[in-house]
Amino acid sequence: MDVFQKCSDYQIHKEVRAAGLYPYYRSVSSPQDPVVTLDGQKVIMLGSNNYLGLTNHPAVKEASQAAIQRYGTGCAGSRLLNGTLDIHGELEERLAAFLNAEAVLTFSTGFQVNLGVLSCLLGRHDVAILDSMDHASIIDGVRLGFGKSVKYRHNDMADLDAKLSRISDDKGKLIVVDGVFSMEGDVANLPEIVKLKNQAGSRLFVDDAHSVGVFGSHGRGIAEHFGLEHEVDLVMGTFSKSLATVGGYIAAPTEVIDYLKHHSRSGIFSAAMPPSAAAAALKALDIIEAEPERRKHLWETTDYMKRELQGLGFDTGTSESPVIPLMIGDDLTAFSMAKRLEEEGVFANPVVSPAVPPGHSMIRTSYMATHNREHLDAALSAVSKIGRELNII
């Protein structure tokens, strides 16, 4: 058996390319604005996680450029050794204050946060309890640890209760859940999860990648949204969505952060996030606090699009966030719709198995505070046209 055999056997991408429907690795040659340039064509962007529209904000870019002038383009080492800059400490202190957390540790990517934190904390006598639709980085982080894992049906609190009840009290328990599920756009039932967590004597880890900047009266995420910040033990977030750059962080009690600093392999053995990214995240935090109207406009846009899409006859699932899926079902139809939308001037993302269960493909749309009504109505016109053309509505 050749280790490359699986590569030869993989044919789906070739079939989709041959049909002229391949929708991935599309090359954008402009900023992540409401309108982007794709192969020389201007298209309305409905596929970005730039929720607050800050990745091309002049102040964010100026802060990033100033950091390059001061520190250079990289750190040339890990945080543990030579790669910690004063701006990393400034960002961690700023995040801790913003999140009302004891302490924060940053990582080079959001994926590395989940990989490093979960594999580090889950020992041989621990059990991770996961929502079946948790992000891939959570699954991989748990797999790398020495603990065991169980999954409960998506957002099914009765099943979570049943799974928790089967774990003996001599095991350490950690419930790990997305605050907002990145494909479906629905929200974790945090009030019930907290209730069950306390009954079972478990800890709770919330992945707030798609929540920070979007949910809560101050943009602190899903726990603030539900008034349960004091009940969540670990909060993970990324800088690649609302915070306009790249990187990630974990907010936790100080003793947990100190342990992670010396044991989390994805942090210890990776180069530190570049200073330009740290500066961009700091400035994005300033704007989030100073301009709450961005979040207000994002929610007005979200409510408008959800209402209009449902009015056209689309099934938007159980979305409660600026991620609004159009449920399709068949993978080929999802690929066809994405291609036709692009031809009509709209960029949207097809999501097929294994990212979702077989037969549950979707077009994932997502919205930004910088979308205006002209962008939205033009996109709705195209979505309506293609939805009818493909007999989806």
N, C-alpha and C positions, 0 to 999 in steps of 0.2 A: 504494500500500500504506500503510495506517495502522499506526503503531507500536503501537496498542492492539489490532490485529486478533487477536493471539495471546491476548489476554485474553478476547475474545468467543468464540474457538474453544475455550477451555478449559472443558470441560463435566463432567468426572468428578466434581468436588466437588458439583455440582448434582445429579447422579444419585444420589450416595451420600446427600446430604441428603434428597432426595425419598423414598428408601427408609427413612429414619429411622435410618441407620447411621453418620452422620458422627461420627468419634471424636476430632477435633482441637480445640484451643483450648477444652477443657473448663475451666470456671471453678471452681477450688478456693478455698474461703473459710476455710481453716484452715492451720496450719503443716504442713510436710512430715513428719508423724508416721506411725506404722504405720496409723493410722486417720485419714482426712481427711473433710472435709465437702464434698460435691459436690452442688450444687443442693438443699441442705437435707438430703441423705441421707448417713448415715455409711457409708463404704466402706473396705475394707482396701486400703491402698496397696501395690501390687506394680509400680509404675511410676516410682519415684523413684531418683535417683542419690545420695541422701543416705545413703551406705553405712554410715557410723559413727553416724548418728542425731544429728548435732551441730547441725543448723540451728535447732533449738528448744531447745538446751541453755541453761540459765539463765546460766551463766558467759559463754558466747559472746555472748548477747544483752546482758548487762551491759557487756561490753567494748565492743561496738559502740555502745551508747547513750552510754557515757562519752566515746568518741571524737567523737561528734556534739556533745556539750556543750563539748568542748575546741576542736575544729577547725571545727565547722559541718558542713553536709551535703555539701559538695563542694569541689573544689580550684580551679575556675574557670580552668583552664589546663592545658597539657601539662606532662609531667615535664621536658622540655627547658628550659622557660622558668620560669613562676611556680608550677607545680603540684606540685613535689617537696616533700613534708612530711617531717619527721624520722621519722614512723612508717613511711613507705615505705622509707627506708633501714634502719630497724630490722627490718622484715619481710624485706628482701632478705638482710641479714646472718644472720638467724635461719634462713631457708630454706637458705642456703649451708652453714651449720653442720649442719643436719639432714640434708641430702643429701650431705654430704662433697664439696661442689663448691667450685671456686675462687671463683665469683661467680654472682650471680643478678640478673636484671632482670625486674621485674613489668610487666604490661600490664593494661588495663582489662577485657579478656575473654580467655578461652582461645582463641577463634577468632582474635583479633587477634595472639596469639603466633605461631601457625602462618602466618598471613597475612604478618606483618611480618618474621619471622625468615627464612623460606624465600625470599620474594621478594627480600630484602636480600642473602642469601648466595650465591644462585645466579646467577652471571654468564654471559656469552656462551660461555665455554669450559668450563662445568660441566654435569654430567648428574645429575639426581635419579632414583634407582631406587626405585620405589614398589610396595608390595603392592597388589594390585588391589582390596582391601577397605579401604584407608586412608580415614580420615575426610575428609569434604568440605572441611574447613578446610585440610588438607594439599594436596589437589588444587588448591584455589584459590590457596594461597600459591605453589605451584610454577608455576601458570599466569601469575602476575603477575611472576615473575622472568624474566630474559633467557636462562636456561639451557634445556636440553632435558630431557625426561623419558621414561622407559620404565617399563612396568609388568610385574611378574612375577605368575604365578598365585598365588592366595592361599595363603600358607604353604608354597609349593612350592620347596624349597631347590634342587632340580635346575634349575628354571627361573630362579631367582635367579642361580645360578652361570653359566648360559648367557647371561643378559642382561649380567652383569658382564664376561664374557669378550669380548663384542663391543665394549666401550668402550675406545678407545685410551688409552694411558698418558699422553697429553698433555692429557687431560681431567680436570678435578676431579670426583670421584665422591662422592655423598652418598646413602647408603641411608636412606630415611625409612619408619618403620614404627610402627604402633600397638603399644603393649605389650599391652593388652587391646583386642580389637576390640569396639566399643561395641554392635553389634547382635547378633553371634553369641556374644559372651562367651568366645571362644577366645583363646589366648595366642600371641604371636609366638614362633617357635622361635629364641630369642635365642642359644643356644649355637652353632647352625649359622650364623646370620647373622653373628655375630662372627668365626667361622672364615673365612667367605667374604669378609667385609670386610677382614680382615687380608691375605688372599691377594691381593686386588685393589688394596690400597692406598687403600681408600675411607674416608670418615668415616661415622659412624653417628648418626642422629637418632632418638630414641625418644619418641613421644607417650605419656606416662604418665598421661593424664587419668583413666583408670579404674583405675589401679594404685596410685597413691600413697595411703597410709593403709590399703590392703587387702593388698598383697603385700609379702613380705619380713619378716624377723624383727623389724624395727623400723618397718615400714610405709613404707620408702623406695621401694618400687615393684618393677617387674619385674626390673630389673638386680640389685637386692639379692637378690631371690628366686632368681636363677640364680647369684649370686656373681660377677657380671660388671660391677660398677659402674665399675671402672677402664677398661673397654673401650668404654664409651658416651661419645661426644664431646659430644652435646647431649641434654639431657633437658627435655622440655616437660611442664608440668602445669597443672592448673586449680584454682581455689578453689571451683568450683561443685559438686563432688562431695563427697569426704570432708572438705574443708576449709570447708564450711558457709556459703559466701558467694558472691561473684562476682569474677572476675578470673582472671589466669593468670600464668605465669612461664616463663622459660627459664634453665636452669642450664648453664654453659659455662665454658671457660677465660676468665680475666680479659680478655685482649686481644680475644676475640670479643665479650664483653659491652660493652667500650668501643666497639667498632666499631658494634654494634647501637644503642647509645645515641645515636649520631650519624647513623645511616643508615636505621634501620628506620622506615618511614613510618607504620605503624599505631600506633607508639608516639609518634613525634615530633608527629604531627598529630591526636592524640586527647587528650581531657582525661584526667588521671590518675585511677586508681581512687579512689573516695571513701574518706575516712579510716575511716568505719565499717566498710567491707569489709576494710581492712588490719588493723584491730583484731580483727575477728572471726577472720580467718585466723591471726593470732598466737595467739589464745586456743585455737583449734582445734588448732594444733600442740602447745601445752602439754598438752592433753587426750590427744592421740594418744600422746605420749611417756609420760604418767603413767598411762594406763589401757589397757595392751595387752589386757586382757580384753575390750574392745569388739571388737577384731579377731578374737579367739578365738571369741567368740559369733557373730560374722558368719559365720565359716567353718563353725561347727556348724550354723547355720541353712541355709547354702548346701548343705552336704552332705546334710542332711535333705531339703530340697526337691527336690534333684536325684534322690535315691534314690526318693522317693515319686512324683514325676512320671513317672519312667521305669517305676516299678512299675505305674502306672495305664495305661501303654502309650503315653505321649507320646514323640515323638522330640525330644530336647533338643540335637540337633546335636553339636558338639564343644566345648561350653562347659566351661571350667575356672575359672570365676569366679562372683561373685554375680550376674552377668547370665546368666539361663537362658532361652533361647528355647524356645517350643513351636512346632515346625515345622508349618505349615499347608499352604502351597502356593498356594491360590487366594485372590486378593485379597478377593473378596466374602465368602468364608467367614471370613477373618481379621476383616473389619469386623463380621460377624455375631457372631462369638465375643466381640469386645471389648464390643459392645453388650449381649449377654446376660450377660456377666460383671458389667458395671455394674449391670444389673437385679438380679443376685443378690448385690450388695454387694461387688464386687471391681473395683478400678481397675487395668487393665493396658493396655499400649500395642500397637496393631497396627502392624506394619512391613511396608510393601508397596513394590513397585518405584516409583521408581528407587532407593530406599534399599537395596534388595536386588535381585538379578537377578529378572526376570519368572518367575513360577511358584515362587518361593521365599519367599512371604510367611510371616510368623510373628507370634506373640504374644510380645512381649518382656517378660519378668518380671525384676524386680531386687529385691534384698533389703537389709535394714538390720539393724544390730546391735540395734536396739530392737524388732524383731519378737519376739513370744513365741510359744510353741507354740499357744496358743489362736488367735492371728491366722492362723498357718500352716495349722492343721487346718481352720479355717473356709474359708480360701481354697482349700485342696485339695478340699474337699467341693463347692464351686461349680465349680471347674475340671473336676472329674471329671464332674459332672452335665452341664455344657454340652458337654464333649468327646464324650460319648456321644450327646447330643441332636443334634449336628451331624455325627455319624459320623466324627469325627477319631480316636477310639479305640474 
